[in-house]
Amino acid sequence: MIDFIQYTLNGTLIGLLYSLIALAFIVIYRSSRILNLAQGEVVVLGGFVVYTFMVQLSLSLWIALPLSLLTVLILGFLMEKGIFRHLIGEPLFTNVMVTIGLMILLRGLMLVAWGPAPLLFPEVISSDPVTIGPFLFSRPILFGGVFALVLFFCFHWLLEKTRWGLTMTAVAEDPVCAQSLGVSVKRSVAMAWALGFFLSAVAAVIFLSGQSIGFLASDIGLVALPVALLAGMESIWGAPVAGIIIGVGQALSQAYLDDYTAGTMSKAFPFIVMIIILLIRPQGLFGWKIIERV
């Protein structure tokens, strides 16, 4: 029983970190109706930016981290202005293909800038384990899970309770109508992309602390995508719930089923859930139901 609870708690914490990346999907989608399939590459790019400031430029953590987050915010603005601003109102297929192209482009740029060999990411959070009663936790995962909850409270207030957050939703629903009412569509969408990049950089610091970093680490975005789809692409608090479902299911699959499936069940579990939810409830568990007049 102790082992089962340990696996469940670890899965919960990992799921909260998945939901942090899923929140980046949701913030961007709520404002622009674009599903950014390159979100995993954005996470790794944020990690490389932190690596550059801390290791290559030898700056202290308290200087490098704010500079890194500011840099990633600016990159989000530039990405939206240079590419995605021109896609507002375009068909879904066009948006998806552009994000796939962005995925390939970012991988190529990271290979050129930092090389193909994995690099050792600095230990931002101590790797010493934390013992609570009979349970043992990874310190980065534990602190990351708690910090993720804090961010969810902040983003819930920002997107659901502030005028700016509500204008983002209005822009996503009908950019032409929102603009006619005096809402700055360009500014709203750009800010959402910047916040999506910011969240990805925060997730990179937590996930990669003390680990190796390479462009293949972008696979984390593929695991977070089922979390976003399960939650519903508009739901802020649906993301941690969906993340916990995916994280716990993956942890239990790894503990009890991987031995019988050659280690594949835990990797396949998020995508099995994604397929099921798309077949049964395409809008996700907490997604908005869209009512259209015909």
Number of C-alpha atoms within 10 A of each C-alpha: 6 9 11 13 12 17 21 20 20 23 22 26 26 24 29 30 30 31 36 30 33 33 33 25 31 29 30 26 22 24 26 29 24 26 19 25 21 24 27 25 26 29 31 29 25 27 29 25 20 29 24 17 18 21 17 10 10 11 16 11 16 9 11 20 21 12 16 23 21 14 19 27 24 19 18 22 21 16 17 21 16 10 12 19 17 11 16 18 15 11 11 12 9 11 20 16 13 18 19 13 13 20 19 13 14 17 21 14 13 17 14 10 10 15 13 14 11 14 14 15 22 20 15 16 17 12 14 10 13 14 11 8 6 8 14 14 17 16 17 24 23 22 15 23 24 14 16 25 17 12 15 19 12 11 18 16 13 14 18 15 11 11 10 15 20 14 21 28 23 21 24 22 16 13 23 15 13 18 14 10 9 8 18 15 24 17 14 20 30 24 21 25 29 26 22 28 30 25 26 29 28 23 24 27 25 24 22 21 21 17 15 13 23 22 24 13 18 21 15 18 24 19 25 29 27 27 36 31 29 32 29 25 28 25 22 26 18 23 32 29 20 27 31 24 21 29 32 21 22 25 24 20 21 19 15 13 16 16 12 9 12 8 14 14 20 21 15 14 19 23 17 12 18 21 15 12 19 14 10 9 15 16 19 24 19 20 19 12 10 7 6 5 3 3
